[in-house]
């Protein structure tokens, strides 16, 4: 199940934890697609203010760290970029 529009605006924090809303674009497919689309959407957004930019960085690093879809995570065989600005 893919959300296909997953970003912080579609997550509500409740007493029981985060809840993802707005599933109108949902579909079937590889979960890596949701991870990639979210990282591109959040990573390329124009975010005003230092605190918001730092929060965006924390979110993206957390997604990469916890995602099995990250090509650089765990035992992946792909070479990791030596610099965050180099792809």
MOPAC internal coordinates of N, CA, C and O (Angstrom, degrees):
PM7 1SCF
backbone

  N    0.0000 0     0.00 0     0.00 0    0    0    0
  C    1.4414 1     0.00 0     0.00 0    1    0    0
  C    1.5237 1   108.41 1     0.00 0    2    1    0
  O    1.2310 1   121.02 1   -56.31 1    3    2    1
  N    1.3117 1   115.66 1   123.69 1    3    2    1
  C    1.4637 1   121.85 1   177.77 1    5    3    2
  C    1.5220 1   109.80 1  -109.98 1    6    5    3
  O    1.2310 1   120.35 1   -40.44 1    7    6    5
  N    1.3010 1   116.93 1   139.56 1    7    6    5
  C    1.4667 1   121.75 1   177.58 1    9    7    6
  C    1.5268 1   109.63 1   -79.74 1   10    9    7
  O    1.2310 1   120.19 1   135.75 1   11   10    9
  N    1.3075 1   117.23 1   -44.25 1   11   10    9
  C    1.4625 1   126.35 1   177.79 1   13   11   10
  C    1.5282 1   114.74 1    70.87 1   14   13   11
  O    1.2310 1   119.55 1  -173.04 1   15   14   13
  N    1.3304 1   118.46 1     6.96 1   15   14   13
  C    1.4586 1   122.17 1   173.67 1   17   15   14
  C    1.5262 1   108.71 1  -154.56 1   18   17   15
  O    1.2310 1   120.77 1  -136.73 1   19   18   17
  N    1.3239 1   116.13 1    43.27 1   19   18   17
  C    1.4608 1   121.43 1  -174.17 1   21   19   18
  C    1.5207 1   110.15 1   -85.78 1   22   21   19
  O    1.2310 1   120.90 1   -63.70 1   23   22   21
  N    1.3168 1   115.89 1   116.30 1   23   22   21
  C    1.4610 1   123.30 1   176.46 1   25   23   22
  C    1.5285 1   107.21 1  -154.59 1   26   25   23
  O    1.2310 1   119.71 1   -12.25 1   27   26   25
  N    1.3269 1   118.16 1   167.75 1   27   26   25
  C    1.4634 1   119.99 1  -175.47 1   29   27   26
  C    1.5343 1   114.37 1   -55.68 1   30   29   27
  O    1.2310 1   119.55 1   151.79 1   31   30   29
  N    1.3194 1   118.46 1   -28.21 1   31   30   29
  C    1.4600 1   120.87 1   178.64 1   33   31   30
  C    1.5195 1   113.44 1   -68.85 1   34   33   31
  O    1.2310 1   120.23 1   163.14 1   35   34   33
  N    1.3239 1   117.16 1   -16.86 1   35   34   33
  C    1.4615 1   121.42 1   178.95 1   37   35   34
  C    1.5274 1   111.89 1  -104.88 1   38   37   35
  O    1.2310 1   120.63 1  -157.76 1   39   38   37
  N    1.3219 1   116.40 1    22.24 1   39   38   37
  C    1.4635 1   121.20 1   176.14 1   41   39   38
  C    1.5263 1   108.05 1  -125.97 1   42   41   39
  O    1.2310 1   121.13 1   -54.40 1   43   42   41
  N    1.3378 1   115.45 1   125.60 1   43   42   41
  C    1.4573 1   121.58 1   176.99 1   45   43   42
  C    1.5244 1   107.70 1  -107.37 1   46   45   43
  O    1.2310 1   120.74 1   -47.40 1   47   46   45
  N    1.3337 1   116.20 1   132.60 1   47   46   45
  C    1.4620 1   120.42 1   177.10 1   49   47   46
  C    1.5199 1   108.36 1   -89.82 1   50   49   47
  O    1.2310 1   120.54 1   -58.45 1   51   50   49
  N    1.3367 1   116.57 1   121.55 1   51   50   49
  C    1.4666 1   122.65 1   179.38 1   53   51   50
  C    1.5227 1   109.00 1  -117.04 1   54   53   51
  O    1.2310 1   120.85 1    -4.71 1   55   54   53
  N    1.3320 1   115.98 1   175.29 1   55   54   53
  C    1.4622 1   120.19 1   177.32 1   57   55   54
  C    1.5260 1   111.22 1   -63.43 1   58   57   55
  O    1.2310 1   120.06 1   152.69 1   59   58   57
  N    1.3088 1   117.48 1   -27.31 1   59   58   57
  C    1.4690 1   121.74 1  -179.62 1   61   59   58
  C    1.5217 1   112.34 1   -89.56 1   62   61   59
  O    1.2310 1   119.99 1   176.89 1   63   62   61
  N    1.3207 1   117.63 1    -3.11 1   63   62   61
  C    1.4563 1   122.05 1  -179.69 1   65   63   62
  C    1.5136 1   111.47 1   121.54 1   66   65   63
  O    1.2310 1   120.08 1     2.97 1   67   66   65
  N    1.3412 1   117.46 1  -177.03 1   67   66   65
  C    1.4617 1   120.69 1  -179.04 1   69   67   66
  C    1.5277 1   112.22 1   -69.04 1   70   69   67
  O    1.2310 1   121.25 1   -37.12 1   71   70   69
  N    1.3390 1   115.21 1   142.88 1   71   70   69
  C    1.4631 1   122.25 1   177.71 1   73   71   70
  C    1.5264 1   107.97 1  -127.35 1   74   73   71
  O    1.2310 1   120.50 1   -53.06 1   75   74   73
  N    1.3226 1   116.65 1   126.94 1   75   74   73
  C    1.4600 1   121.75 1   178.77 1   77   75   74
  C    1.5268 1   108.60 1   -85.63 1   78   77   75
  O    1.2310 1   120.97 1   -49.43 1   79   78   77
  N    1.3348 1   115.74 1   130.57 1   79   78   77
  C    1.4645 1   121.67 1   179.92 1   81   79   78
  C    1.5268 1   109.84 1  -116.51 1   82   81   79
  O    1.2310 1   120.74 1    -2.00 1   83   82   81
  N    1.3296 1   116.20 1   178.00 1   83   82   81
  C    1.4668 1   123.86 1   174.84 1   85   83   82
  C    1.5321 1   111.91 1    63.41 1   86   85   83
  O    1.2310 1   121.31 1  -112.98 1   87   86   85
  N    1.3184 1   115.10 1    67.02 1   87   86   85
  C    1.4640 1   121.53 1  -178.05 1   89   87   86
  C    1.5361 1   112.12 1   -95.76 1   90   89   87
  O    1.2310 1   119.39 1  -160.64 1   91   90   89
  N    1.3291 1   118.76 1    19.36 1   91   90   89
  C    1.4713 1   120.36 1  -174.56 1   93   91   90
  C    1.5313 1   112.97 1   -66.27 1   94   93   91
  O    1.2310 1   119.42 1   158.48 1   95   94   93
  N    1.3341 1   118.71 1   -21.52 1   95   94   93
  C    1.4688 1   121.34 1   179.42 1   97   95   94
  C    1.5226 1   113.10 1  -100.20 1   98   97   95
  O    1.2310 1   119.98 1  -171.35 1   99   98   97
  N    1.3238 1   117.65 1     8.65 1   99   98   97
  C    1.4645 1   122.12 1  -173.71 1  101   99   98
  C    1.5290 1   111.71 1   -58.41 1  102  101   99
  O    1.2310 1   121.76 1   -27.29 1  103  102  101
  N    1.3198 1   114.24 1   152.71 1  103  102  101
  C    1.4535 1   120.16 1   178.74 1  105  103  102
  C    1.5083 1   110.80 1  -160.06 1  106  105  103
  O    1.2310 1   120.90 1     0.22 1  107  106  105
  N    1.3028 1   115.88 1  -179.78 1  107  106  105
  C    1.4632 1   121.91 1   178.99 1  109  107  106
  C    1.5232 1   108.96 1   -98.98 1  110  109  107
  O    1.2310 1   120.76 1   -32.50 1  111  110  109
  N    1.3272 1   116.16 1   147.50 1  111  110  109
  C    1.4535 1   119.54 1   177.06 1  113  111  110
  C    1.5086 1   112.04 1   160.08 1  114  113  111
  O    1.2310 1   120.87 1     9.62 1  115  114  113
  N    1.3105 1   115.94 1  -170.38 1  115  114  113
  C    1.4480 1   123.56 1  -179.03 1  117  115  114
  C    1.5277 1   109.63 1   -73.63 1  118  117  115
  O    1.2310 1   119.36 1   -53.77 1  119  118  117
  N    1.3483 1   118.82 1   126.23 1  119  118  117
  C    1.4631 1   121.05 1   178.98 1  121  119  118
  C    1.5307 1   113.54 1   -56.90 1  122  121  119
  O    1.2310 1   120.05 1   156.66 1  123  122  121
  N    1.3184 1   117.50 1   -23.34 1  123  122  121
  C    1.4633 1   120.22 1   178.16 1  125  123  122
  C    1.5267 1   111.00 1   -61.05 1  126  125  123
  O    1.2310 1   119.94 1   153.18 1  127  126  125
  N    1.3245 1   117.71 1   -26.82 1  127  126  125
  C    1.4664 1   120.53 1   178.62 1  129  127  126
  C    1.5199 1   110.55 1   -64.83 1  130  129  127
  O    1.2310 1   119.98 1   137.24 1  131  130  129
  N    1.3460 1   117.65 1   -42.76 1  131  130  129
  C    1.4647 1   120.16 1   177.40 1  133  131  130
  C    1.5204 1   111.17 1   -64.19 1  134  133  131
  O    1.2310 1   120.21 1   138.20 1  135  134  133
  N    1.3165 1   117.20 1   -41.80 1  135  134  133
  C    1.4670 1   120.86 1   179.33 1  137  135  134
  C    1.5255 1   109.69 1   -61.81 1  138  137  135
  O    1.2310 1   120.43 1   131.96 1  139  138  137
  N    1.3174 1   116.78 1   -48.04 1  139  138  137
  C    1.4658 1   120.72 1  -178.71 1  141  139  138
  C    1.5210 1   111.79 1   -63.45 1  142  141  139
  O    1.2310 1   120.42 1   133.88 1  143  142  141
  N    1.3274 1   116.81 1   -46.12 1  143  142  141
  C    1.4653 1   119.99 1  -179.19 1  145  143  142
  C    1.5300 1   111.17 1   -63.06 1  146  145  143
  O    1.2310 1   120.26 1   139.56 1  147  146  145
  N    1.3355 1   117.10 1   -40.44 1  147  146  145
  C    1.4606 1   120.53 1   179.50 1  149  147  146
  C    1.5197 1   110.82 1   -66.62 1  150  149  147
  O    1.2310 1   120.23 1   137.40 1  151  150  149
  N    1.3306 1   117.16 1   -42.60 1  151  150  149
  C    1.4584 1   119.67 1   179.85 1  153  151  150
  C    1.5270 1   111.58 1   -64.10 1  154  153  151
  O    1.2310 1   120.10 1   141.32 1  155  154  153
  N    1.3158 1   117.42 1   -38.68 1  155  154  153
  C    1.4717 1   120.63 1   177.70 1  157  155  154
  C    1.5224 1   110.45 1   -68.39 1  158  157  155
  O    1.2310 1   120.18 1   134.37 1  159  158  157
  N    1.3294 1   117.26 1   -45.63 1  159  158  157
  C    1.4675 1   121.25 1  -179.02 1  161  159  158
  C    1.5200 1   111.34 1   -61.63 1  162  161  159
  O    1.2310 1   120.48 1   128.73 1  163  162  161
  N    1.3199 1   116.69 1   -51.27 1  163  162  161
  C    1.4598 1   120.97 1  -178.27 1  165  163  162
  C    1.5249 1   110.64 1   -70.83 1  166  165  163
  O    1.2310 1   120.16 1   138.36 1  167  166  165
  N    1.3135 1   117.30 1   -41.64 1  167  166  165
  C    1.4584 1   121.20 1  -177.12 1  169  167  166
  C    1.5096 1   114.30 1   -67.89 1  170  169  167
  O    1.2310 1   119.98 1   153.04 1  171  170  169
  N    1.3163 1   117.65 1   -26.96 1  171  170  169
  C    1.4649 1   119.99 1  -177.87 1  173  171  170
  C    1.5233 1   113.46 1  -101.53 1  174  173  171
  O    1.2310 1   120.33 1   178.95 1  175  174  173
  N    1.3241 1   116.98 1    -1.05 1  175  174  173
  C    1.4700 1   120.05 1  -178.78 1  177  175  174
  C    1.5249 1   110.61 1   -69.53 1  178  177  175
  O    1.2310 1   120.96 1   -36.42 1  179  178  177
  N    1.3192 1   115.77 1   143.58 1  179  178  177
  C    1.4557 1   121.55 1   175.01 1  181  179  178
  C    1.5253 1   106.86 1   -80.84 1  182  181  179
  O    1.2310 1   120.72 1   -74.09 1  183  182  181
  N    1.3258 1   116.22 1   105.91 1  183  182  181
  C    1.4583 1   121.75 1  -174.93 1  185  183  182
  C    1.5202 1   108.74 1  -109.86 1  186  185  183
  O    1.2310 1   119.99 1   -65.47 1  187  186  185
  N    1.3457 1   117.63 1   114.53 1  187  186  185
  C    1.4605 1   119.68 1  -179.99 1  189  187  186
  C    1.5237 1   111.24 1   -78.10 1  190  189  187
  O    1.2310 1   120.42 1   -33.89 1  191  190  189
  N    1.3000 1   116.81 1   146.11 1  191  190  189
  C    1.4602 1   122.22 1   174.18 1  193  191  190
  C    1.5188 1   113.50 1    88.03 1  194  193  191
  O    1.2310 1   121.48 1   -38.20 1  195  194  193
  N    1.3194 1   114.77 1   141.80 1  195  194  193
  C    1.4554 1   121.50 1  -177.99 1  197  195  194
  C    1.5266 1   111.86 1   -63.35 1  198  197  195
  O    1.2310 1   119.89 1   136.08 1  199  198  197
  N    1.3270 1   117.82 1   -43.92 1  199  198  197
  C    1.4726 1   120.62 1  -178.19 1  201  199  198
  C    1.5246 1   111.11 1   -61.13 1  202  201  199
  O    1.2310 1   120.51 1   138.66 1  203  202  201
  N    1.3254 1   116.63 1   -41.34 1  203  202  201
  C    1.4697 1   119.91 1   179.71 1  205  203  202
  C    1.5242 1   110.67 1   -66.81 1  206  205  203
  O    1.2310 1   120.24 1   139.73 1  207  206  205
  N    1.3336 1   117.15 1   -40.27 1  207  206  205
  C    1.4664 1   119.79 1   178.87 1  209  207  206
  C    1.5310 1   111.01 1   -65.67 1  210  209  207
  O    1.2310 1   120.25 1   140.75 1  211  210  209
  N    1.3369 1   117.13 1   -39.25 1  211  210  209
  C    1.4647 1   120.04 1   176.90 1  213  211  210
  C    1.5221 1   110.66 1   -65.08 1  214  213  211
  O    1.2310 1   120.51 1   139.92 1  215  214  213
  N    1.3357 1   116.62 1   -40.08 1  215  214  213
  C    1.4628 1   120.60 1   177.13 1  217  215  214
  C    1.5163 1   111.79 1   -62.53 1  218  217  215
  O    1.2310 1   120.76 1   140.21 1  219  218  217
  N    1.3220 1   116.14 1   -39.79 1  219  218  217
  C    1.4600 1   120.05 1   177.48 1  221  219  218
  C    1.5244 1   110.31 1   -62.21 1  222  221  219
  O    1.2310 1   120.47 1   137.28 1  223  222  221
  N    1.3323 1   116.70 1   -42.72 1  223  222  221
  C    1.4595 1   120.66 1   178.29 1  225  223  222
  C    1.5207 1   111.85 1   -61.83 1  226  225  223
  O    1.2310 1   120.42 1   138.11 1  227  226  225
  N    1.3180 1   116.80 1   -41.89 1  227  226  225
  C    1.4709 1   120.48 1   178.10 1  229  227  226
  C    1.5237 1   110.87 1   -63.19 1  230  229  227
  O    1.2310 1   120.50 1   137.48 1  231  230  229
  N    1.3271 1   116.65 1   -42.52 1  231  230  229
  C    1.4656 1   120.71 1   179.06 1  233  231  230
  C    1.5238 1   110.46 1   -61.50 1  234  233  231
  O    1.2310 1   120.18 1   132.14 1  235  234  233
  N    1.3190 1   117.25 1   -47.86 1  235  234  233
  C    1.4650 1   120.20 1  -177.98 1  237  235  234
  C    1.5246 1   111.60 1   -64.85 1  238  237  235
  O    1.2310 1   120.23 1   137.66 1  239  238  237
  N    1.3443 1   117.17 1   -42.34 1  239  238  237
  C    1.4671 1   119.09 1   177.56 1  241  239  238
  C    1.5237 1   111.02 1   -64.02 1  242  241  239
  O    1.2310 1   120.25 1   140.38 1  243  242  241
  N    1.3239 1   117.13 1   -39.62 1  243  242  241
  C    1.4594 1   120.42 1   178.06 1  245  243  242
  C    1.5111 1   111.98 1   -64.00 1  246  245  243
  O    1.2310 1   120.51 1   140.09 1  247  246  245
  N    1.3257 1   116.64 1   -39.91 1  247  246  245
  C    1.4631 1   120.09 1   177.90 1  249  247  246
  C    1.5217 1   110.62 1   -63.81 1  250  249  247
  O    1.2310 1   120.60 1   135.20 1  251  250  249
  N    1.3262 1   116.45 1   -44.80 1  251  250  249
  C    1.4708 1   119.34 1  -179.69 1  253  251  250
  C    1.5168 1   111.25 1   -64.58 1  254  253  251
  O    1.2310 1   120.63 1   139.57 1  255  254  253
  N    1.3180 1   116.41 1   -40.43 1  255  254  253
  C    1.4631 1   120.19 1  -178.02 1  257  255  254
  C    1.5271 1   111.33 1   -66.33 1  258  257  255
  O    1.2310 1   120.20 1   141.26 1  259  258  257
  N    1.3175 1   117.22 1   -38.74 1  259  258  257
  C    1.4561 1   120.38 1  -175.01 1  261  259  258
  C    1.5054 1   115.25 1   -94.60 1  262  261  259
  O    1.2310 1   119.65 1  -179.61 1  263  262  261
  N    1.3080 1   118.27 1     0.39 1  263  262  261
  C    1.4549 1   121.03 1  -174.10 1  265  263  262
  C    1.5223 1   112.48 1   -98.92 1  266  265  263
  O    1.2310 1   121.42 1   -51.69 1  267  266  265
  N    1.3086 1   114.89 1   128.31 1  267  266  265
  C    1.4654 1   119.72 1   173.00 1  269  267  266
  C    1.5222 1   110.65 1   -75.00 1  270  269  267
  O    1.2310 1   120.58 1   165.85 1  271  270  269
  N    1.3298 1   116.50 1   -14.15 1  271  270  269
  C    1.4574 1   120.80 1  -179.16 1  273  271  270
  C    1.5231 1   112.46 1   -84.44 1  274  273  271
  O    1.2310 1   119.77 1   171.88 1  275  274  273
  N    1.3358 1   118.04 1    -8.12 1  275  274  273
  C    1.4553 1   121.54 1  -179.46 1  277  275  274
  C    1.5309 1   109.39 1   -71.79 1  278  277  275
  O    1.2310 1   119.30 1   -59.77 1  279  278  277
  N    1.3121 1   118.93 1   120.23 1  279  278  277
  C    1.4632 1   120.37 1  -177.87 1  281  279  278
  C    1.5188 1   113.30 1   -64.92 1  282  281  279
  O    1.2310 1   119.49 1   161.07 1  283  282  281
  N    1.3336 1   118.58 1   -18.93 1  283  282  281
  C    1.4549 1   120.93 1  -179.22 1  285  283  282
  C    1.5227 1   112.40 1   -98.48 1  286  285  283
  O    1.2310 1   119.58 1  -179.95 1  287  286  285
  N    1.3294 1   118.41 1     0.05 1  287  286  285
  C    1.4649 1   121.22 1  -177.69 1  289  287  286
  C    1.5204 1   111.03 1   -83.85 1  290  289  287
  O    1.2310 1   121.15 1   -27.10 1  291  290  289
  N    1.3214 1   115.40 1   152.90 1  291  290  289
  C    1.4551 1   121.89 1   171.55 1  293  291  290
  C    1.5107 1   114.08 1    56.42 1  294  293  291
  O    1.2310 1   120.90 1    53.84 1  295  294  293
  N    1.3143 1   115.89 1  -126.16 1  295  294  293
  C    1.4657 1   120.53 1  -172.76 1  297  295  294
  C    1.5237 1   112.88 1  -100.85 1  298  297  295
  O    1.2310 1   120.36 1  -156.52 1  299  298  297
  N    1.3021 1   116.91 1    23.48 1  299  298  297
  C    1.4657 1   119.06 1   179.19 1  301  299  298
  C    1.5204 1   110.02 1   -58.94 1  302  301  299
  O    1.2310 1   120.65 1   -30.94 1  303  302  301
  N    1.3017 1   116.35 1   149.06 1  303  302  301
  C    1.4635 1   121.19 1  -176.26 1  305  303  302
  C    1.5253 1   112.71 1   -96.51 1  306  305  303
  O    1.2310 1   120.10 1  -179.76 1  307  306  305
  N    1.3303 1   117.41 1     0.24 1  307  306  305
  C    1.4532 1   119.99 1  -179.36 1  309  307  306
  C    1.5212 1   109.33 1   -77.09 1  310  309  307
  O    1.2310 1   119.45 1   -34.41 1  311  310  309
  N    1.3376 1   118.65 1   145.59 1  311  310  309
  C    1.4634 1   119.96 1   178.40 1  313  311  310
  C    1.5243 1   110.84 1   -71.43 1  314  313  311
  O    1.2310 1   120.54 1   -45.62 1  315  314  313
  N    1.2985 1   116.58 1   134.38 1  315  314  313
  C    1.4643 1   122.34 1   178.68 1  317  315  314
  C    1.5251 1   108.52 1   -82.97 1  318  317  315
  O    1.2310 1   119.70 1   -43.50 1  319  318  317
  N    1.3359 1   118.18 1   136.50 1  319  318  317
  C    1.4614 1   119.77 1   176.75 1  321  319  318
  C    1.5334 1   110.44 1   -59.33 1  322  321  319
  O    1.2310 1   120.27 1   -38.69 1  323  322  321
  N    1.3120 1   117.09 1   141.31 1  323  322  321
  C    1.4552 1   120.91 1  -179.11 1  325  323  322
  C    1.5104 1   112.69 1   -79.17 1  326  325  323
  O    1.2310 1   120.14 1   165.08 1  327  326  325
  N    1.3234 1   117.35 1   -14.92 1  327  326  325
  C    1.4487 1   122.46 1  -178.41 1  329  327  326
  C    1.5261 1   108.58 1  -136.53 1  330  329  327
  O    1.2310 1   120.13 1   -36.63 1  331  330  329
  N    1.3620 1   117.35 1   143.37 1  331  330  329
  C    1.4586 1   118.18 1   178.79 1  333  331  330
  C    1.5311 1   113.61 1   -64.36 1  334  333  331
  O    1.2310 1   120.06 1   162.10 1  335  334  333
  N    1.3335 1   117.49 1   -17.90 1  335  334  333
  C    1.4619 1   120.28 1   179.78 1  337  335  334
  C    1.5171 1   111.98 1   -95.22 1  338  337  335
  O    1.2310 1   120.28 1   175.19 1  339  338  337
  N    1.3262 1   117.08 1    -4.81 1  339  338  337
  C    1.4679 1   121.60 1  -179.21 1  341  339  338
  C    1.5160 1   110.06 1  -106.05 1  342  341  339
  O    1.2310 1   119.95 1   -46.25 1  343  342  341
  N    1.3233 1   117.69 1   133.75 1  343  342  341
  C    1.4494 1   121.10 1   179.88 1  345  343  342
  C    1.5062 1   111.44 1  -110.00 1  346  345  343
  O    1.2310 1   120.10 1   180.00 1  347  346  345

